[in-house]
Amino acid sequence: MPQKRLTYWAQALCWEQAEAPDFPRNGRQPGLPAASRVCHVIITHLDAARNQRMVAEWKRLDPEARILLAHGGSREDFEALPSGVDAFYVEDTALRTRDHAREKQEYLGVIKAAATFLKDLPDITHIHLLEYDVVPMVSGLGQKLVDCLIKEDADLCGSGMYDLTGTVHPHLLNQTDDIDIGAFLKRISCREDKGRVLTMLGCTSIWTRACFESVAALEPPGRIYLEIASPTLAHHLGWRVRPLPEAQNDSLTFHGDLGDQAEALAAHGAWMVHPSKKRW
């Protein structure tokens, strides 16, 4: 359009990274001791052949752990899985979104179904919840993740975990616009600040079983976006949430595909690589 005058203002735009959450437990028992058995709960929509390849690799690298598939793909692909693969089918429509953040894709249905499946497995002490495109790069990953919980004296650790309270992060603004969710947090929270909102990447997180089951027992009045739900709900229930080691951040991201860089990242200390969608 025609322009009569162009005016400049001297401005500076600054971004500050939100702080990682560092709050003590509130009315909860501390995490479990080092003796542990981990269940890797893998959210997948792959066909049976690719799922079998994925499970075989996880079992090879972490033979002491249990591998459990949370299948959100087609019913036919789920039923084609061999009997030797532990799996449950996820009906929840909140898992099947296109614009994940705006539609508030949610993993609470997966968490609830996994907690139900694990009732018959009392030896499981920790749950590693992850997406299918997280590729393990080291042996004994489950114990490494448990060691993170122990070092941080935490009940939940994840990647990209930050305190969004008071920021203008779009996920926060989209979520806090839902008045019912705010009222829900006030109802369940044992914290002084009942409006605090935390976030973490949804691709991978390690939980103590007690923390996992307490979140699974909740019934929110509406969807809470998965990157906000897990750390925020666990925090307000009184559990301690902390980030994974900073050294893992370069190999866990939400954009691009790191499949071609997996071996190079592993050589620099990466335990897992995400996303790597073509691996299986």
TAFENDA-V74747 format. One line per field, one symbol per residue. phi: phi as a letter, one per 30 degrees, with the letter a starting at -180 (. if undefined). psi: psi as a letter, one per 40 degrees, with the letter a starting at -180 (. if undefined). burial: b if it has 16 or more other C-alpha atoms within 10 Angstrom, else e. A space follows every 50 residues. Layout:
BEGIN
phi = ???
psi = ???
burial = ???
END
This chain:
BEGIN
phi = .ebdbccccdbbcbccdddddbcddbicdddddddabccdccdbbddddd dddddddddddbddcccbccdccdddddddddddcdabccdedddcccce dddhebcdddddddddddecbdddcbbccaceddcdbbdidedddddded ddhccbbbcicbcceiccdddddddddddddddddddcdccdcdcdbcba dddaacbddddeddddddbddadbeedceedddddddjdccbddeedddd cbbcbibcedcedddddcjddbbbcbdcdc
psi = iihdihhiihihhihhhiiihgiiigeiiiiiidhihihhhhhieiiddd dddddddddddgeeihhhhgheaiddddeehidehhiihhdhdedgidgd ddeghheddddddddddedegeehdihhhiidehhheiifdddddddddd defiehhiifhiheheifhddddddeehdddddddddeheidgeehhiii iedhihiiddddddddeigieaihhdedddddddddeeihhiiiideedd ehieiahedeeddddddeehdihhigeed.
burial = eeeeeeeeeeeeeeeeeeebbeeebbeeebbbeeebbbbbbbbbbbbbee bbebbebbbebbeebbbbbbbbbeeebbeebeeeeebbbbbeebbbeeee beebbbbbbbbbbbbeebeeeeebbbbbbbbbbbbbbbebbbbebbebbb ebbbbbbbbbbbbbbeeeeebbebbeeeeebbeebbeebbbeebbbbbbb bbbbbbbbbbbbbebbeeebeebbbbbbbbbbbbbbbbbbbbbbeeebee bbbeeebbbeebeebbeeebbbbbbbeeeb
END
